[in-house]
Amino acid sequence: MKKSVRVSLLAVVLVAASFIAVPASPRSNFDGDWSVAIRTERGSCDQGYRFEVRVENGKVSYRGTDPVDLSGDVQPNGLVRVSVRHNVQFANVAGRLAQDRGAGTWHGKMTAGDCAGTWVAERR
């Protein structure tokens, strides 16, 4: 086989391979944008916060503009585990999501001291 034919055949194979469907990452039943309302029930922290998060393939990310490091996930059964850090402040979040709503608890160490409370979420 001539060199130019082999190169052309290789090019055709590579182009054809690029059209083969690559399986997408598994989607979570909870994927999408969520609005989360935080309520402080113990400690001297602000009484309430609201922020936006996104769940993508079960991974949770912060959608706001504040310099917040948020990491965690949502299990297939809806179990939520998230850590939030901002400078020296941190909070651990746990709970459960259902189809379009969720709820749970949080506790952490803020500049005002130890705080804890509850959260509720709704899908946007």
C-alpha positions in Angstrom: 0.0 0.0 0.0 1.4 3.4 -0.9 2.3 5.8 1.9 -0.3 8.4 0.7 -3.1 5.8 0.7 -2.1 4.6 4.3 -2.1 8.2 5.5 -5.5 8.8 3.9 -6.9 5.6 5.3 -5.6 6.6 8.8 -7.2 10.0 8.5 -10.5 8.4 7.5 -10.3 6.0 10.5 -9.5 8.9 12.9 -12.3 11.0 11.6 -14.8 8.1 11.8 -13.6 7.4 15.4 -14.4 10.9 16.4 -18.1 10.3 15.5 -18.4 7.3 17.7 -20.5 8.1 20.7 -18.6 8.4 23.9 -20.8 7.5 26.9 -21.7 10.6 28.9 -20.9 10.8 32.6 -23.6 9.3 34.7 -26.2 11.9 35.7 -27.6 12.1 39.2 -31.3 12.3 39.8 -30.4 15.5 41.7 -28.5 17.3 39.0 -29.4 20.9 38.5 -29.5 24.2 40.3 -30.7 24.4 43.9 -31.4 27.4 46.2 -30.3 26.7 49.8 -31.6 28.6 52.9 -29.5 28.3 56.0 -30.9 29.0 59.4 -28.7 29.4 62.5 -30.2 27.8 65.6 -27.2 27.8 68.0 -24.4 30.3 68.3 -23.8 34.0 67.4 -23.6 33.6 63.6 -25.9 35.5 61.3 -29.4 34.1 61.6 -29.9 33.3 57.9 -28.2 32.9 54.6 -29.4 32.0 51.1 -27.1 30.8 48.4 -27.1 28.9 45.1 -25.4 25.6 44.4 -25.3 23.3 41.4 -25.3 19.5 41.5 -23.6 18.0 38.4 -23.1 14.2 38.2 -23.6 14.1 42.0 -20.9 16.7 42.8 -22.0 19.9 44.5 -20.5 23.3 43.6 -21.1 26.8 44.8 -22.7 29.2 42.2 -22.1 32.5 44.0 -19.4 35.1 43.7 -18.0 35.0 47.2 -14.7 33.3 47.7 -16.1 30.2 49.2 -14.6 26.7 48.9 -17.5 24.3 48.8 -17.0 20.6 48.0 -19.2 17.5 48.5 -21.6 15.2 46.9 -25.1 13.8 46.7 -25.4 10.1 46.8 -27.9 8.3 44.5 -30.2 7.9 47.5 -30.2 11.6 48.1 -27.7 11.6 51.0 -25.9 15.0 51.1 -22.4 15.6 52.6 -20.8 19.0 51.9 -17.9 20.9 53.4 -17.8 24.7 53.2 -14.7 26.8 53.9 -14.1 30.6 53.8 -10.7 31.7 55.2 -10.5 30.2 58.7 -14.3 29.6 58.9 -15.8 26.2 58.0 -19.0 24.3 58.2 -20.0 20.7 57.6 -23.4 20.0 56.1 -25.4 16.8 56.1 -28.9 15.9 55.0 -31.0 14.5 52.2 -32.5 15.6 48.9 -35.7 14.3 47.5 -37.1 15.0 44.0 -37.3 18.9 44.3 -36.6 19.6 48.0 -34.1 18.8 50.7 -33.3 19.5 54.3 -30.6 18.8 56.9 -28.3 20.2 59.5 -25.0 22.0 59.6 -22.4 22.9 62.2 -19.2 24.8 62.0 -16.7 27.2 63.4 -17.1 30.9 62.4 -15.5 34.1 63.6 -18.4 34.4 66.0 -17.6 31.0 67.5 -19.3 27.6 67.1 -22.6 27.7 65.4 -25.1 25.1 64.1 -28.5 25.0 62.5 -30.7 23.6 59.7 -31.0 24.1 56.0 -33.7 23.6 53.4 -33.2 23.5 49.7 -35.4 23.7 46.6 -34.6 22.9 43.0 -34.6 25.9 40.7 
